[in-house]
Amino acid sequence: MKKIFAAIGLLLILQNAWAIDIREAKAQGLVGEANDGYIAAVQAPASAEVRALISDVNSKRKAQFTRTAEKTGTSVAQVANRFYELAIQKTASGNYYQDAGGRWKKKKKTNARRG
């Protein structure tokens, strides 16, 4: 019986090791920052692994947006919109984001201004 639990535990650990993370998925162009404050697949159809990542990240974001909205007396949509604005600023060059019209854009490198 102990061997079964050990095998299941090992399987769970290995499953997590194989699972793609959000940074990797963004770097590969699989997901991007959607204009609603959540992440979405850049190209359809997304693999089951990517869909699971999107679901996990978005459920955590929604919970955080809800807590923030309750604390600040605003709506979840307002919090999500503000998060989207900040996420776009922090999006790494080469990663994708949706513009206001829902089109996917690849963030370009920005040159630092010399003064």
N, C-alpha and C positions, 0 to 999 in steps of 0.2 A: 504494500500500500504506500509506503514511504517513497518507493521508487517512482510510482505513478505521479505523486505530487511533485517530486523533484523533476520529472520529465516535463510535466505541465509548466512548472516554474521556469525551466530552461527554455521551453517553447515561447513563453510570454516574453522573456528577456530577448530572445533572438528576434521575435516578431517586432519588438520595439527597435532593435538595432537595424532591421531592414526597412522600417517605415521611413518615408521621406519626411523631412522637416520643412517648415515654411521658408526658411532662407534658401534651402536647396531648390525647392519648388519654384520660388521666385527667380532664382538665378538661371534655372533651366527654361524659364518662360512658360511654365505650366499654369501658374496662378499669378494674379495681380491684384492690386487694390481697386476694388469696384467703387463706383461713385456713390454708393449707398453706405459706405463705412465698413463694409465687410470685404472678404476676399472672394474671388470667383475664378473659374477656369478661364484661361485666355482663349483656348481653342477647345471645341467640342469634337468628339466626346472625350471626356476626362476619364482616366483610369479609375478603378475602384479605390486604389490607394490615394489618389489625388482627391476624389470625392470625399473620402473619409477625413482627410486632412482639412478640407474646406469646412466640412460639417463641424469638426472639433474646434477649429479656430473661431468659426462664426458663432458657435454656441457660447464660447467663452467671452467673445466680444459683446454679444447681446447681453449677457449677464452683467458685464462691467458697465455697458451703456445704461442699463436699467438702474444699477446702483448709483451711478453718477447723476442721472436724471432725477432720481428721488432726492438726492442730497442737494441738488442745485435748483430744484423746482422747475426744471425744463422738461421737454419731451425727449423720448428716446431718439426720435428722428433728428432733433437738434443736436444732441450729443454725437450721434453717428456722423452727422454732416461735419461737425467741427473736427472729429477724429479723422475723417477723410481728408480734410484740408491739411492737417498736420502730417498725416501719413504720406501724402504726395510730396511734401517738403522733404521728408526723410527717406523717400524711396530712392534706392541706390540706382546709379546710372546703369542702364542696360535692362532694368526691370520694367515691368508693365504696370500701367494704371489706366483707368477709364476716365475720359474727359466727361464734361457735363452732358454731352450728347450720347454717351454710352459707347463711344469708339475706343478701342484699345490703342494706347500710345506707348512707345518705348521711350523711357526717360533718357534724355541725352546728357552727355557730360556738360557740366557748366564750368566755364573758365572763371577763376577768381579774378576780380578786377584789381588792377594795380593802381595805387593812388599816389 
